[in-house]
Amino acid sequence: MAKFTAPDGSKVTVDPKRVIRIRETISGENSGSKTRIDWTMMSLVKETLSEVVPVVQAILDSLTSLTALEGKKIWFDAKQAVGPLPITDTQKKLGFNSSIKIMGYRQYVIESPAKVRAVIKSAHGDPLDDN
């Protein structure tokens, strides 16, 4: 188990083997937190992405990352990701080149489908075939 700090200063225990996604917090999430960890539940913690990722990755070797807009890294369990998924022309105009599905939602990324496929495969996941 990994231990982090909740925005209120209490301890948060996370099972790294159950982590699905890790990302920076966004506007509207607790202002005292810096990182969101989605696992069996969602946990907001004070530690930065650069502090959380190595702790989880030491136990979850299928944790890898892709890039959203503005260079924001999205860390995810490659074994639980489905992708690469195609995108529309409108999404491409917005700056996205591919997407994956994690936690039942599409996560749009700037990497090409070939790069997404390679990232998932190198992290022991099972990417979708090139259609």
C-alpha positions as CSV (number, residue, x, y, z in Angstrom):
1,M,0.0,0.0,0.0
2,A,1.1,3.5,-0.7
3,K,0.5,6.4,1.7
4,F,-0.1,10.0,0.6
5,T,-1.6,13.1,2.2
6,A,-5.2,14.3,1.7
7,P,-5.9,18.0,1.4
8,D,-7.1,18.1,5.0
9,G,-3.7,16.6,6.2
10,S,-5.1,13.2,6.9
11,K,-3.4,10.1,5.5
12,V,-4.6,8.5,2.3
13,T,-3.8,4.8,1.6
14,V,-3.9,3.7,-2.0
15,D,-3.4,0.1,-3.4
16,P,-1.0,0.7,-6.4
17,K,-2.1,-2.5,-8.0
18,R,-5.6,-1.1,-8.4
19,V,-4.7,2.3,-9.8
20,I,-6.4,3.1,-13.2
21,R,-5.3,6.7,-13.8
22,I,-3.2,9.4,-12.2
23,R,-3.3,13.1,-13.3
24,E,-2.9,16.6,-12.0
25,T,-6.0,18.0,-10.4
26,I,-8.1,20.5,-12.4
27,S,-10.1,23.5,-11.5
28,G,-13.1,22.6,-9.3
29,E,-11.3,19.8,-7.6
30,N,-10.1,20.4,-4.0
31,S,-7.7,23.4,-4.1
32,G,-5.5,21.8,-1.4
33,S,-4.7,18.8,-3.7
34,K,-2.2,18.5,-6.5
35,T,-2.9,15.0,-7.8
36,R,-5.9,12.9,-8.5
37,I,-5.5,9.1,-8.2
38,D,-8.4,7.0,-9.6
39,W,-8.3,3.5,-8.2
40,T,-11.0,1.5,-6.4
41,M,-12.2,5.0,-5.5
42,M,-11.0,8.5,-6.3
43,S,-8.4,10.1,-4.1
44,L,-7.1,13.6,-4.1
45,V,-3.7,14.1,-2.6
46,K,-1.3,17.0,-1.8
47,E,1.7,15.2,-3.4
48,T,2.7,16.2,-6.9
49,L,2.5,14.0,-9.9
50,S,6.2,13.5,-9.8
51,E,6.0,12.3,-6.2
52,V,3.0,9.9,-6.8
53,V,3.9,8.3,-10.0
54,P,7.2,6.6,-8.9
55,V,5.6,5.2,-5.8
56,V,2.8,3.6,-7.9
57,Q,5.0,2.6,-10.8
58,A,7.3,0.7,-8.4
59,I,4.4,-1.8,-7.8
60,L,2.3,-1.4,-11.0
61,D,4.7,-2.0,-13.9
62,S,1.9,-1.4,-16.5
63,L,1.6,2.2,-15.5
64,T,2.5,4.4,-18.4
65,S,1.6,7.9,-19.8
66,L,0.3,9.8,-22.7
67,T,-0.1,13.5,-23.2
68,A,-3.3,15.6,-23.2
69,L,-3.5,19.2,-24.4
70,E,-1.0,21.7,-22.9
71,G,1.5,18.9,-22.3
72,K,-0.4,17.5,-19.3
73,K,0.6,13.9,-18.7
74,I,-2.1,11.3,-18.0
75,W,-0.7,8.2,-16.3
76,F,-2.8,5.0,-16.7
77,D,-2.7,1.3,-16.3
78,A,-2.0,0.0,-19.9
79,K,-3.7,-3.3,-19.0
80,Q,-7.0,-1.5,-18.4
81,A,-6.9,0.8,-21.4
82,V,-8.6,0.3,-24.7
83,G,-7.1,2.0,-27.7
84,P,-6.0,3.6,-29.7
85,L,-9.5,4.8,-30.7
86,P,-10.3,7.0,-33.7
87,I,-11.2,10.6,-33.4
88,T,-13.3,13.0,-35.5
89,D,-12.1,15.8,-37.7
90,T,-13.3,18.3,-35.1
91,Q,-11.3,16.6,-32.4
92,K,-8.2,16.7,-34.7
93,K,-8.7,20.4,-35.2
94,L,-8.7,20.9,-31.5
95,G,-5.2,19.3,-31.3
96,F,-5.9,15.7,-30.5
97,N,-4.6,12.8,-32.6
98,S,-6.0,9.8,-30.9
99,S,-7.8,8.6,-27.8
100,I,-8.0,5.7,-25.3
101,K,-10.9,4.5,-23.1
102,I,-10.2,4.2,-19.4
103,M,-12.7,4.0,-16.6
104,G,-15.5,4.0,-19.2
105,Y,-14.5,7.4,-20.6
106,R,-12.6,8.6,-23.6
107,Q,-9.3,10.3,-22.8
108,Y,-8.1,12.3,-25.8
109,V,-4.4,12.6,-26.4
110,I,-2.0,14.3,-28.7
111,E,0.0,11.2,-29.7
112,S,-0.6,9.5,-33.0
113,P,-2.5,6.1,-33.0
114,A,0.8,4.4,-33.8
115,K,2.5,6.0,-30.7
116,V,-0.5,5.1,-28.5
117,R,-0.3,1.5,-29.7
118,A,3.4,1.4,-28.9
119,V,3.0,3.0,-25.5
120,I,0.3,0.5,-24.5
121,K,2.2,-2.5,-25.8
122,S,5.5,-1.5,-24.2
123,A,3.7,-1.3,-20.8
124,H,2.3,-4.8,-21.1
125,G,-1.1,-3.8,-22.3
126,D,-3.0,-5.1,-25.3
127,P,-3.6,-2.3,-27.8
128,L,-6.2,-2.4,-30.5
129,D,-5.0,-3.5,-34.0
130,D,-4.4,-0.9,-36.7
131,N,-7.5,-0.9,-38.8
